Amino acid sequence: MRSGFRLLLLSTLVVLISACASNKQEEVLPEETYYDNARQAMNSGNFNEAEQNLDSLETYYPFGRYAEQAQLDLIYARYQNLDLEGARAAADRFLRLNPQSDHADYALYMRGLASYNLDIGLAARYFPIDVAARDAGEQLQSFRDFGELLSRYPDSQYAADARQRMIAVRNRMAKLELHAARYYIKREAYIAANNRARYIVENYSTSPSAEEALIILAETFEFLKYNESAEDAVALLRKNFPESDAFNQEGEFEAGLLKRENRSLSSVVTFGLAGDD
């Protein structure tokens, strides 16, 4: 019995010694070595290795001579690794630690860029996903980030691209509203469709979705017997989109998007959800 106990104790000690030997503390390299390794890895496109070296650099030398540049490089490495949330977190940390940095505009730009692409993700690279059919999600955050960049650093080298991306975000938001309006038309919920179309006209009047929004607005007003409002919408469409397909050869408004069925007002108000087939 005692010999068995001693054998068990000996076996346990062997396991513990082996574990300790296999878990030796990682050798800490010089600060410059981590930085050089990270730069070489990024130059060769090995962003996983770059991120590992940058993480080690931040861990062992948080206030070293390469600290600020390493934080910037970490944002870029994570973005290139498609770790968009990680890139945004790294940008947040940089801005918190270096609020007066000359490179704060870059951190803001990268934070906006990460949010800009976060909703799309990897799937959109391989599958035909309609961005307009997705939830707005991070788009508004990217719009705010780019807006802050333009407000604080209007002469930044990233300002022009940020401005174009803000336009793209607005167009995406308008397209999202248009997607909803089309859905309500399909459900014959014309009040809801009218509300979505009106929101586009009032908030995204310069977007490519504005033309169809005006058409929906005109038709739904006409259907709901708001004839004066319908005429105003047609006039606005004619002024801004005189070549619209909604006008026939005689120049008369003739869109025909709605299914004019004999439906009760209560059915219209309930978004067409009651009494479906």
N, C-alpha and C positions, 0 to 999 in steps of 0.2 A: 504494500500500500504506500509506504514511504518512498520506495524507489519509483513508483509510478508518479507520485506527486513531484519528486525531484526532476523527473523526466519532463513533466508538463511545464514546470517552472523554467527549466533550461530551454525548452522549445520556445517559450514566450519571450525569454531574453534574446534569443537568436533572432526572432522576428522583429523585436523592437530595435535591436542594433542594426539590422539590415535596413529597416525603414529610415532610421536616422542617417545611415550612410547614403541612401538613395535620395534623401531630401536635403542635401547640402545647400546652404544658402547660396543664392545666385551671386556670382562674382560681379562686383560693381566696377564698370569700366569708367575711364576718364570721361568727363563731360564732352570734350571735343570729339571723342571717338563715337559716342552715341549720335552726336549731331552729324558728323561726316557719314556715318553709316546710313542715317535717315535720308540725307541728301542724295547719296549714291543710289539708294533704293528707289527714291522718287524719280530720279533721272532715268532709271531703267524700267520704270512703270511697275515696280513691285511695291505697291502701296500697303500691303499687309505688313511687310518687313519694316517699311518706313514708320508705320503707326506704332509698331512694337518698340522701336528705338526711341521714338518721340515720347511715348508713354514712360519709358524708363528714364529718359532725360528729365521729364517733369517730376517723376517720383524722387529721384536722387539729387537733382539740382534745381529745385523749384525757383531759386533766386539767382541762378547762375547767369553767365554772360550771354547764353543762348536762349534764355527762358522765353522772352517775348517772341522771338522768331520761331521757336519751337511750337509755341501755342498757335501761331498763324499757320505753320506747316501742318499741324495736327488737324486743323479745320479742313484744309485742302485734302489731306490724305484720307480722312474719313469720308469726305464728299466723293472722292474718286473711288472709294471702296463701296459706294452706294449706301453707306451708313448715314442717311440723311438726318435722322434724329440725333445721332452722335455728332455730326458736323454742326448742327444748330446748337447743341449743348456746348460744344467747344467754342463756338462764336460768342455765346452768352457769357461764358467764363472769361474769354479774352476781354470783352467789353467791360465786364465787372472789375477785372484786375488792372486794366489799362485804359481807363476812360479818356485820358488825354493823349493817347497814342496817335502818332501820325498815320497809323494803319487802321484806325477805327472804321474808316469808310469801307475798307476791304472786308472787315469782320461783319459789318452791317450788310454789305452786298451778299456775302456768302450765306449769312443767316436767311436773308430773303430768298436766295436761290435754292437753298435746301427746302424751305417751306413751299416754294413755287413748284418743285418737283415731287414733293412728298406724297400728294394725293394720287399721282399718276403711278409711281412705283415701277417695279420691274415688269409687271404684267403687260403694261402698255407698250413695252418694247417688242413684245412678241405676239400680242393679241390685239385685234381692232376694237379697243375700248373707246367709247364715245365719252370724252371728258365732260361734256355738257350733261350727261346723264348721271354723273356722280355728285355726291354731296360737295358743297363748297369747301368745307373743311379748312385746310391750311391756306387756301388762296387769299383769304382776307388778311391773314397774318403776313403773308409775303407782300401784299399790297401795303400794309403798314410799315414793314421793314424798308421797302424801297422808298416809300414816302418820307420816312425819317432820314434816309440817306440823302435824298434830294433836298430836304429842308436844312440839314446840318452841313452837308458838303455839296453844294450845287455845282462846284467846279471839279468834282472828283472825276477821275478817269472812268469810273464805273457808272456815272450819272446817266449817260446816254442809254446804255443798255438797261439800266433800272427803269428809266422812263418808258422804254418800249415794252418792257415786261409788265409794267403797270397797265399799259393799254391792253396788253394781251389778257391780263387778269380781268379787267373790266369787260372785255369781249366774252371771256369765259362765263362770267357772272350773268351777262345778258343772255347768253346762249342757254344757260341753266334755266333762267326764267322762261325763255321761249319753249324749252323742252316741256316745262310744266304746263304752259298755256296750250300746247299741242295735245298734251295728255287730257286736259279738261275739255278741249274741243271733242276729242275722241269719245269722252264720256258724256258729251252734250251738256256739260256744266258751264254754260256760257258766261255766267256772272263771274265765276272763278277765273275763266280764261280772260275776261275783260280786265280783271284786276291785275293779272300778271302782265298783260300787254301794256296796260297803262303804266305800270311800274318801270317797264323797259323804256318807254317813251320819255318818262319823267327823269330817269336816272342814267340811262345809257343811250342817249339820243344819237351819239356819234358812232355807235357800234354797228356792225353789219346786220345785227338782228332787228334794228329799228324799223326797216321796211316791212318785214313780215308782222312785226308788232302793230304797226299802224293799220295794216290790212285786217288783222284780228280785231283790233279796236273798232274799226269802222263797221265790220260785219256784226260784231256782238252788240254794239250800240243799236244798229239797225234792227237786229233780231229782238232786242229788248224794248223797241219802240222809242228809243231816245234819238229821234230823227235829227234834231239840231246838233247833238254831239256827234252823230254819225257823219253829218255833213262836214263838221269841223275836222274830223279825223281824215276824211277823204281829201279835203283841201290841203291839209298838212302833208299827206302822202303825195299829192300832185306837185306841191311846191318842192319837196325834197327828193322825190323819186319820180320824175315825170315819165320816165321810160318803164315804169313798173309793169309787170305782166298782169297786174290787177286791173289795168285799163284796157278795154277792147279797142278795136281799130277806130271806132268813132270817139275814143277818148273818154268813154263812160266807165265808171267803176263797176266791175263785174268779176269779183274774186271767186265767189262760190265755194268758200272753205267750209261753211257750216252745213250741217244736215238739218234742213228745216222740216222737222217732224212736228206733228200735233202733240205737244207735250204740255203738261200743266205747269204753272209757275212753281208749284211746290216741288215738282221734280227737278226744275232748273235750280232752285235754291238749295236742294239737298245734294247738289253736285252729281246728279245722275246716278247715285248709288242705290236708290230705292227702286225696287221693281225691275232689276236687271234680269236679263234672260240667263 
